[in-house]
Amino acid sequence: MNDNYFQITDANILSNENLREPQIEAYVEAYNHFVTNNNNTHAIIVLPTGSGKTGLIATLPYGIAEGRVLVIAPQLTILDTIEESLDSGSADNFWSKRGVIKTPNNLPVVVRYEGRTTRMEHMINANFVIANIQKLQARNEMALLNQYDPDFFDMIIIDEAHHAEARTWLENLQHFSSAKVIKITATAFRTDGKKLVGELIYKYKLSQAMSNGYVKSLEKFDYIPENPQFTIDDDGQLYSLEDVLQIKDEEWVSRSVALSDECKKRIVDESVKLLRKKRSGTRVPHKIIAAAPSINDAKKITAMYNEVGVRAIAIYNDMPNREQAFLEIDNHRVDAVVNVSMMGEGYDHKYLSIAAIFRAFRSLLPYEQFIGRILRAIPEDEIARETDNIGSVVAHELLFLNDLWNYYKEQIQESDFIKELRDIDLEDDGDYIKDKETGKLIEFGEVIESGNGSLKHEVYMDGRYLQEAERIRKERERKKKELIKLLEISDEQAEQILEQQYSDSSQYKRPDIILKQRNKLTDRNIREVIVPELLVAAELDIKGEELKSFQIFQGGRYSWIPSRIPTNGGMLATYLNTFLKNEIGRKREEWSNDDYARAAKLLDQQSEYLMNFLKGENE
């Protein structure tokens, strides 16, 4: 292995239009963290499912790592997904497909560590080593920390890092203690609810991914039983829902529903109706993914699907013929995938479009991971209509999942605000700137349903997916042209750069490009994160004018804003941009890297301050 591989290899990242915004922005923040600021604390990157996490893993080491890179996955399903994208032996590898590395001979050497069967010479020659956490346990003689020196890896990337504080992870991080550590996750919290150890250097919200068309739109269907009845402790008496809630709590009811074969059949039938409707008039091989509470329940649900002509398969840990089962799914010989926890995270199959819920989720993280399986967008050239990129969630109303679904409602509302804020000119401030899982299934009853029941349908994003995707594409093109103009180069030079896939070996020596990326990130942080969050929290309409009477606009340096931009969204966005300019004391184009770092901290402080104001918590 060439220890300098990641430093000398031409990798087109910063100006690569084939990469997504969060991939480029997260890379820039990692570069600043480890290289510019020479920081050795663990770096945390938060990316929602479907926004390009595996691609980010592929690009992060270039220009940052000074030796081998270890990528750790918490389970085999996730490891398989990473290996597929990082397979240098396949023409479909991420670097070639996205134009990150132009010359095949410059692709990295990737080795999957399997313990005793992996040759040491292969490990020595590797640039990327990918491994499942189970292969790293210290009690295992062939664990990496028992076989390789502490300086064997210069960078460790942990995927799905909310698992990363378990003993096995910590033992490996302590052994390879000099390595740069990057933790990538969809949540900054561990599975036990505590915060991850490290510094959060970048966060991309689900609302941003939705507004950019990186993930599917969402809709929800609640099956509402007409006349549900329950038994308690086999006493032979039937209780109505109202009566049973006087005796038992909602958790007992939801457990009973989850374990009821009759309720299972209702959700099977409704999800099959949705599948047939989605598949009608399109060649997209839409599929159902179902969440079951146990292996026995998964087998029952699978049989129910098969009985109505829907080809189903049960997926669970330690199942026989696991690899063949996934081949059946990938080759569209399966219509419904019924899983028990195993595919709650990490499995990427873009044709999973219907999430059928048969279990009672108790917390947001496992629910979010399951819904994430249907979020991955289907490419535009494959879809026949905009509804192909709408994911459908169907569940029994008495599983009581509405509180968990509210998270998605907020994200979708924020995504709508982001679209509105893109048209506001934050630089137009004239001369005004002069101053400075899982519950225990213990007790349950039998559920009997009579009548036909009904289905409640809620759509939380508009149906103009294709039009929005096209608008985003044009906006992306416009931003690219702006970047070229900012570099002050001719059209001919710009074309030459694009044809040669402008290599990062030169970009590492171009701090001006880094600054321009940070400028964009600051702007997007205002438009796509802070302002939408404030508006949603305060229950304000983006086009309303209530904030005209807001205290900060009553006299002083910000009093001009309501007369210039009278809408709530515009006033907040312009205020934050103006506030930063006043505090930094310079125009954006004059900011240094340190200025952008300070601006990020100021934005965090000021957004919290505004949140308190808007919620009426400040005096």
N, C-alpha and C positions, 0 to 999 in steps of 0.2 A: 504493500500500500504506500502511496505517496502521502506523507503526513500533511502536505500543503495542498492536497486536492481541492478542498473547499475554498482555499484562498486564491488559487491560480486558475480555476476553471471558469470559463466565460458562461455566466448564467444570466439570462435576460429576465429580470424581475421588476425593477422599478418602473420601466416604461413599457411593460408587456400588457397589451390590451386584452390578451387572452386570460389574464388573471383577474380575479375578482377584487373589488375594493378592500374587503377585510383581509384578504391574503397579502396584498401589498402593504396596507397600513400596519398590520400586525408585524410584518417583517421589518418595517422601518422602526417600529418601537422596540423590537428585539435588538436590532442593530444599535440603536441609541443606548439601550440598557447595558449591553455587554461590551460594545466596542467604543462608542463615543464617550460614555460615562464610566467605563471600566468597572461596572457594578457586578459583584459576584453573588448577590442574593438571588434566590429562586424567582424566576419570572412566571407570572400567571397570565394566560391569554384565554378569554372567554368568547367562544364562538357557538352560535346555535347550530343544531343539526341541519345539515344541508347547505351550509354557507361556505364550505370549502376547507374543512379541517385537515383532511388527508393531504390535499394539495399544499397547505401551509407547512405541514410536516416535511414534505418533499423539498421545500424551498428554504426553510429556516437556516440550515447550516451554512449556506453559501455566503462567503465573506465574513462569517462570524466564527464558525468552528475552526479549530486548528489541529484537528485530528479526527479519529473515528467518532461516529455518532451512534448511540444506542437509543432505539425506539422501543418503549415498553407499552404493551397492551394488557388490559385486565382480564381478557378472555379470548378464546380462540376465534369467535366470530369476528371480533374487531381486528384481531391479528390477520385473519384471512383477507379482510377488506384492505388493510394497509399493504399487505404483500402484493395484492393484485395491482394496486396503483403504483407501487414502487418496483415492479418487476422489470428490470432493465432488459431482460431477454424477450420481452413482449413489445411489439410496435405500439401497443395501446398504453404504454407507461406514461405517467403524468408529465414528465419532463419533455418528452417528444411531442405528446399530444397538445400541450399548451405552449410549445415553442420556448420553453425555458432553456433547454440545451439543444443547440442546433446540430452538433456533430455527434453521431452515435458513439464514436470512440471515446467521447468525453463523458458518457453516462457513468454514474457511480456503480461500484461493485456492491451488491446487496446480498446479505446472507441471513437466512432465518436460523436462529439458534435453537437447536433441538436437543442440546445436552450431549450425551455420549456419542451420538451419531454424527455430530457436526465436527468436521476436521479442523484442527487448530490452524493449519496453513490457510484455510479459507477465511477464518476469523482474522488472521493477521493481515490478509490482503483486502479485507472488507473496508468500504467507506461507511456504509450503513449496516448495522446489525439490528434486526428486529426480533423481539422475543416476547413470549407470553409470561406473565408474572409468575405462573406456577413453575417455570423453569429456573427461577431465580432464588428460590427458597434456600436459605443458608444450610438447612439440614440435608439438602441434596448435595452429594459429593460433587456433581457436575455443575452446580450453580456457578454463574459467572464470577461471583465474588470469591469462590473457592478455586477458580482456575486461572484468573487473570489479575495482573497487577493493578493497583489503584489508579495509575495514569493511562490505562488502556483506552479509556474513552475520554474525549475532550468535551462532549456534549451529551446530555441525556434528555430525551423528549418523552414525556409521560402523557399518553393519550387517556382520555376519560379520567382526568386527574382527581376527581372527587373520591376515587378509591385510594389515593396515593399516600395516605397517612397510616396505612396498615403496616404491621411490623416488617413484612417482607420488603416493602418499598423502602422503608427507612433504613433497613440493613444495607441495601444496595447503594442508596444515596450516601450513607456514611462511608462505605468502602471506597466508592469512586468520588471522594469528597472534593476533588479539585475540578470536577467537571461542571460545565455550565448547565444548569437545570432549567428546563422550560416545561411548565405544566399547562396542558390544553384541556379545556373542559367546557361543557355547556352551562355549568353553574359554578360560582365561586365558593360553593359550600360542599363539604364532604358528605358522605352518606349518613354520618351521624349528626349532621346539622351544623357542625362547627366550621369556621372559616379555614380555607386552605392556607398553609404556611407559605409565605412568599410575598412578592410585590405584584399587585395587579398592574400590568403595563398596557393592556389593551382589552377593551370589551366591545363587542358588536352585538346589538340587541336583535331579538327575533323580529321586532317591528321594522328594523332596518332591512333585514333579509326579505321580509314580506314586501316592503315598498320597492325593493330592487328586483323582485321577481325571481329571487334565488330559491324560494320555496313555494309550495302550493298554497293556494287560498284554502280556507277551511269553512266547513259547515257542520252543524250538529243536529242529529235527530234523537229525540227522546221518545222511547216507546212508553205510552201512558196506558196502563191497564184499566179496563172499564170498571171491574168490580173485584179487586184483589181481596182474598181472604187467607187467614193464617191459622195454624194450629199451634198450641203451646204445650210442650211436655206430654204429647200424646194423650191429652185429656179428652180428645174426641170432639171438643167444641170448636166451632169456627168463629174467628174474630175478624171484624172489619179492620181496615187500616187505621181508622180513627181510634177504635177500641184498643188495638194492640199497642199503639203509641202511648196510651195511658199506662200500659204495663211495662213495655220494653222501650228501648231507645232506638234511634235511627240506625245505629251500628248493627244491632241485632236484626233489624228488618233487612238491611243490605246484605248481611251474611246469608240470611234465609233465601233471599232472591238469587244470590250468586250460586247457591247450592241446589236450587230448584230446577229440575229437568223441564218443567213446564215453562218456566221463565227463559231458560236456555233456548227452547224451541222457538219462542217468540222472537228473540234476537237473531237467531239463525234465519228465520223467515224474512225478517225486515232487511237484514244485510244482503241476503240473496236477491231481494227485489232491487236494492240499490245497485248491486253488481250487474244485474241484467240490464238495468237502465243505463248504466255507465258504458257498458260494452255495445249497446245498440247503436249502430251507425258509425262505429269507429273500429279501427284495427288495433288500437292500443290494448294490450293484454292486462287490463286492470285486474287487481287481485284483492282479496280480503285478508287482513291480518287480524287474528283474534287473540285476546288475552284471557287465558283460563286460570282459575285459582289453584289447580293441582293437575298432576299427570292423569289421574283417573277422569277428572272433569274434561281435560283436553281430549281424551279418547272418546268420551261420550259426544262431545261437540263435533269432533271429526266425523263420527258415525252419522250424526244428524245431517251434516252437510252432504255427505255421500248419498244419503237416502233421498235427497231432493235433486240429485244429479250434478252436484257441485263437487269437483274433485278436490278433496281435502287431505291434508297431512298434518300429523301432530309432531311438534318439534320440542324437545326437552333435553336437559343435560343427560349424558351417559346413554343416549338413545343409540340403537344399532344402526349401521349404515348411514351415519350422519352425513358424510360427504355426498353420497348418492342422493340423499333427500334434498340437499341444497342444489344439486344439479337439476333435479326435477323442477324445482322452483324457478331457477334461472332460465330453463329451457321451456317454460310456460306449459308444463304438463300438470301443473297444480293451479287450482282456482282460489283455494283458501288455505292459509297457513295458521294453524292453531298452536300457539306457543305458551310455555310456562316459564316466564322470566327470561329464558335464554335469549330471546330476540328483543328484549326491552331496550337495548342500546347497541349501537355499533353495526347492525346489519343494514347494508345499503342496497335496496332494490327499489328503483324508482317507480315500479308499477304497482306497488302497494298503495292503494288509493282509498280503501275503506277500513277503518279501525272499528272492529266490533268488540265491545267490552262486556266480558262475562264475569268479571271479578270486582270486588269492592276495594278501590284504591283508597288509602288512608292519608297519603301525603303527596305533595306536588312532584317531587323528583321522579319516582317510578312512573307516575302518570305522564309527566312531561316526556320521559324517555320513550314511553310506548307511543304516544301521539307523534313523536318525532319520526317514527318509522314510516309514516305516510306523508311527511312534509317534503321529501326530496322531489324537486320539480322534474317533469318529463320534458326533454328538449323540444323546442318549438317545431323543429323539422319533423317530429314524430307525431305531433298531436293533430287531430282532425278538427277540433273545436275547442273553445276556451274552457269548457267544463271538464276537459280531460285533465286540467291542472287544478282541480278543486278536490281536496281531500275530504272525505265524509266520515264523521264519527257517529256511531250509533250505540246506544246503551239503554238499559231499562231505567225508567225515571226513579225507581225506588232503590237504585244503587247510590243515590244522593251524591252525584259528582259535580253539581253545578258550581260549588265553591272552587273546585279545581279548574273548571272550565273558564272561570272569570279571569284567570291569568291570561288566557288567549284572547278574550274579549278586549282586555286592556291593550295588549300588544297590537291587535288589529286596528283599534282606534288610533293608537299612536302612529301606525303606518300610514293611515289616511292623513293625519296632520303633517307627516313628513313630506308627502306629495305636495301639499299646499305650500309648505315653507320653502320648497326649492325655488320658487319664483321670486322670492324676496331678495332684493339687492342689499346685502349687509354693508357693502362698501359705500353706499350713497349716504354719507353723513356730512357732506359739505364742509362748512367752516365751523361746525358746532363743536368739534373736538379740539379744544384749545387748552383745557385743564387736564390738568392731570386726573323499603316497602313492607309494609306488609302487616296486616292484622292477624291475630290468632283466631283461627276458626274453632271456637270453643262451643258456643251455644247457638242453636238456630232452630227454626220451626219449619213446617211445611207450608208452601204457598200454593193456593188454588186460585186460578183465574177463570172468570166466566165472562162472556161477552167478547166483543171483537177487539177492544182497545183502539188506540189511535196513535198517530205519530206526529210529534211536535217538531217542526223544522225551523231552525234558526240559521240564517246566513250572516256571517260577520265580515265578509269582504265583498266588494262589488264584483260583477262577473266579467269585467272588461280586461281579463288577463292578457290576451294577445295585444290589445291596443296599448296597455301599460308597458308590456315587455318591449314593444317597438319604440315607445317613447323613451324608455330607459336606455335602449341601445343607442338612439340618436343623441341622448344626453351624454352618454359615455364617449361617443365620437367627438362631441363638442368639447368635452373636457380634455380629451387627448390633444386636440388642435390647440387649445389654450396653453397646454403644457409646452408644446413645441414653440409657440410664440414667445412664451416666457423665457425660453432658452436663447432667444434672439438669433435664430439660425434661418437660413433660406429654405424655400420649399424643396429645392433640390437636395440640400443637406438633410432635411427631414426625411425625404423619401429614401435617401441612402441609408439613414439610420434604421428605418423600419425594415428595409430589405435585408439588412445585415443582422436584424434582430438584436439591436443595441445591447451590447454585453455589459453585465454588471461589473466586469473587471475594471472598466473605465468608470462606472457609476460609483464605485466605492471611493473614487478619487474626486467625485463631484458633490461636494457638500451642498451646493445650491439645489440639486435635485432632491436631496434629503429634506432640505428646508421647505421646498415647494410641496412635498408630500405631507409634511407636518402642518403646513398652512391649510391644505385641504382637510386634513383630519380635524383641525380646530374648528373649521367652518362646519363640517358635518356633525361634530359633537354638539354644536349649538342647534343646528337645524333638525337633526335626526334623533337626538337623545334627550338633551336637557329640556328644550321647549315643549316637545310632545309630552314628556313626563309631567311637567308642571301643569300643562293644560288638562291632562287627564285627571291628575290628583285634585285640581281645583274645580273640576267639572265645568270648565269653560269651553265655549265654542271658539274654534280657531278664528272664525270671521266675526265674532262678537266684538263689542267695544267697551266692555265693562272696565277694562284696565286703564281707561283714560283717567279715571279718578284715583288710580293707584298712587300711593304716597310718593313713590320715587319719581313720578312724573309731575308732581305739584311744585314747580319752581326748581331752581338749581340747574345743573348742567344737563339734565335729561328731560327737561320740560318741553323741548322742541319735538320730541319723538312722536307723541300722539297726533300732532298736526301734520307730520310728514307721512307716517304710516299708522292709520287709525285702527287697525285690527289687532286683536289680542295676540295672535301669533307673531305678527310683524313687530309689534311693540316690544315683546319680550326678546325676540331674536336680535333686533337692532340695539336694544339696551345692553345685552350681554356683550355684543361685539364692541360697542362704544366703551363699555366699562373696561374691557381688556386693553383697548388702545390707551385709555386714560391711565390705567395702572402701570402698563409697561412703558408708557411715555414715548412711544414711537409708532409709526405706521407699520402695518403688518409686513410690508415688503422689506422693512429694515430690521426685522427681528432676527436674533441669533438663535441657535439651538437651545441655549439656556433660557432665552425668553419664552420659547414655546413650552419648555418644561414648566416654567413658572406659571404660564398662562393656563396650563392644564390644572394645576393646583388651585389657582384663583377661580376657575370655572366651577370646580367641585365645591369650594367654599361658598361661592355666590349663589349657586343653584340651591344649596341647602338653606341658605338665608332666605331666598325668594320663596322656597317651599313653605317655610315657617310663616312668612308673611301671608301667603295665599291661603294657608289653612287657618289663619287667624291666631297663631300661637305666639306671635310677637306682640309686645305692648305697643 
